[in-house]
Amino acid sequence: MNQLILTVDKAGRLRLHGENGPVLVRPIACFPWSSPGEYLSLRDTDDWEVALIREAQSLDTASRAALEQALAQASFVFEVNQIDSVEDELELRVWKVQTDQGPRTFQTKLDHWPHAINGEAMVVRDLAGDLYRIKPHSLDPKSKELFWAFRE
């Protein structure tokens, strides 16, 4: 497929149009998260990658608009102001935090760790695909103590 064609259907779902007709996809940001318009994986309903977008700017205007709409709906970035607790439960890690949008509880797999971005912040992705940005130097002493094990 030379040129990716993306549209949003009436239900607000992203579709990739290819040789075999339209396929429902969802965008997943790959690394680095500090460059949100680069390296986006398009996954089908079975979570298989069907296309990789190296740069959103390479898409035509309509496809880029559809992708941006899907990205806005697909994931949110929460700014963590305080960490109340981080506990391991079975195969999951349960985080209780305070964000700019209020208190949040989210889960990550035990083997998923925060990743450094821009040298001053770290990002962790929860099981639902939402992103949580943590600036360790801005945390209160209790939060820093809870977060120390996740520092690189």
C-alpha positions as CSV (number, residue, x, y, z in Angstrom):
1,M,0.0,0.0,0.0
2,N,1.6,3.2,-1.1
3,Q,-0.6,5.9,0.4
4,L,-2.5,5.3,3.6
5,I,-6.1,6.5,3.4
6,L,-7.8,7.0,6.8
7,T,-11.4,8.0,7.5
8,V,-13.7,8.3,10.5
9,D,-17.0,6.5,10.1
10,K,-20.4,7.7,11.4
11,A,-19.7,5.9,14.8
12,G,-16.5,7.8,15.2
13,R,-14.2,4.8,14.5
14,L,-11.0,5.1,12.5
15,R,-10.9,3.1,9.3
16,L,-7.9,2.2,7.1
17,H,-8.8,1.8,3.5
18,G,-6.7,-0.8,1.6
19,E,-6.8,-3.4,-1.2
20,N,-9.3,-5.5,0.8
21,G,-11.6,-2.7,1.8
22,P,-11.8,-0.7,5.0
23,V,-10.5,-2.1,8.3
24,L,-11.3,-0.8,11.7
25,V,-8.1,0.4,13.4
26,R,-6.9,2.2,16.5
27,P,-3.8,4.2,16.7
28,I,-1.1,3.4,19.3
29,A,1.8,5.8,19.8
30,C,5.1,4.1,19.7
31,F,8.4,5.5,21.1
32,P,9.4,8.2,21.5
33,W,6.3,9.6,23.2
34,S,8.0,13.0,23.1
35,S,7.3,13.0,19.4
36,P,3.5,12.4,19.3
37,G,3.2,12.7,15.5
38,E,5.8,10.1,14.7
39,Y,5.7,6.3,14.7
40,L,2.1,5.5,15.1
41,S,1.0,1.8,15.0
42,L,-2.4,1.2,13.5
43,R,-3.9,-1.9,15.1
44,D,-6.9,-3.9,14.0
45,T,-9.6,-5.3,16.4
46,D,-7.4,-8.3,17.1
47,D,-4.6,-6.0,18.1
48,W,-2.5,-6.9,15.1
49,E,-0.5,-4.1,13.5
50,V,-1.8,-3.5,10.0
51,A,0.2,-0.3,9.3
52,L,3.0,1.9,10.7
53,I,2.9,5.6,10.2
54,R,6.4,7.0,10.5
55,E,5.2,10.7,10.4
56,A,1.6,11.9,10.5
57,Q,2.7,14.8,8.3
58,S,3.2,12.3,5.4
59,L,-0.6,11.7,5.3
60,D,-2.9,13.7,3.1
61,T,-4.9,16.4,4.9
62,A,-8.1,14.4,5.3
63,S,-6.3,11.3,6.6
64,R,-4.2,13.3,9.0
65,A,-7.4,15.0,10.4
66,A,-9.0,11.5,10.8
67,L,-5.9,10.3,12.6
68,E,-5.7,13.3,14.9
69,Q,-9.4,12.9,15.8
70,A,-8.8,9.2,16.6
71,L,-5.7,10.0,18.7
72,A,-7.6,12.6,20.7
73,Q,-10.3,10.0,21.5
74,A,-7.9,7.0,22.0
75,S,-5.6,8.2,24.7
76,F,-5.3,10.9,27.3
77,V,-2.3,12.2,29.0
78,F,-2.8,12.8,32.7
79,E,-0.3,15.0,34.6
80,V,0.4,13.3,37.9
81,N,0.8,15.7,40.8
82,Q,0.9,13.2,43.7
83,I,1.3,9.5,44.1
84,D,-0.8,8.1,46.9
85,S,0.1,4.4,46.6
86,V,1.6,1.8,44.2
87,E,0.8,-1.8,45.1
88,D,1.5,-5.1,43.4
89,E,-1.6,-7.3,43.1
90,L,-1.2,-10.7,41.3
91,E,0.1,-9.8,37.8
92,L,-0.7,-6.1,38.0
93,R,0.6,-2.9,39.6
94,V,-2.2,-0.7,41.0
95,W,-1.4,3.1,41.1
96,K,-3.5,5.6,43.0
97,V,-2.6,9.1,42.0
98,Q,-3.8,12.7,42.0
99,T,-3.8,14.4,38.6
100,D,-4.8,17.7,37.2
101,Q,-8.2,16.1,36.4
102,G,-8.6,14.7,39.9
103,P,-7.9,11.4,41.7
104,R,-7.3,8.4,39.4
105,T,-6.6,4.7,40.0
106,F,-5.0,2.8,37.1
107,Q,-3.3,-0.5,36.5
108,T,-0.1,-1.6,34.7
109,K,1.5,-4.9,34.1
110,L,4.2,-5.7,36.6
111,D,6.8,-5.8,33.9
112,H,5.8,-2.4,32.4
113,W,7.9,0.5,33.7
114,P,7.8,4.2,33.2
115,H,9.9,5.6,30.3
116,A,11.9,8.8,30.5
117,I,11.0,11.6,28.0
118,N,12.6,14.9,27.5
119,G,15.0,14.3,30.4
120,E,12.7,15.7,33.0
121,A,9.5,13.6,32.9
122,M,8.6,9.9,32.8
123,V,5.5,8.4,31.2
124,V,3.7,5.2,32.1
125,R,0.9,3.7,30.0
126,D,-2.0,2.0,31.8
127,L,-3.8,-1.1,30.6
128,A,-6.5,1.0,29.0
129,G,-3.9,2.9,26.9
130,D,-4.0,6.2,28.8
131,L,-0.7,7.9,29.5
132,Y,0.4,9.3,32.9
133,R,3.2,11.9,32.8
134,I,5.2,12.1,36.1
135,K,7.8,14.8,36.8
136,P,9.8,13.3,39.7
137,H,11.5,16.5,40.7
138,S,8.0,18.2,41.1
139,L,6.6,15.5,43.5
140,D,6.2,15.9,47.2
141,P,8.5,13.9,49.5
142,K,6.1,11.0,50.1
143,S,5.4,10.7,46.3
144,K,9.1,10.7,45.5
145,E,9.6,7.9,48.0
146,L,6.9,5.8,46.4
147,F,8.2,6.5,42.9
148,W,12.0,6.0,43.6
149,A,11.9,2.3,42.5
150,F,10.7,3.4,39.0
151,R,13.5,5.9,38.3
152,E,16.1,5.0,35.7
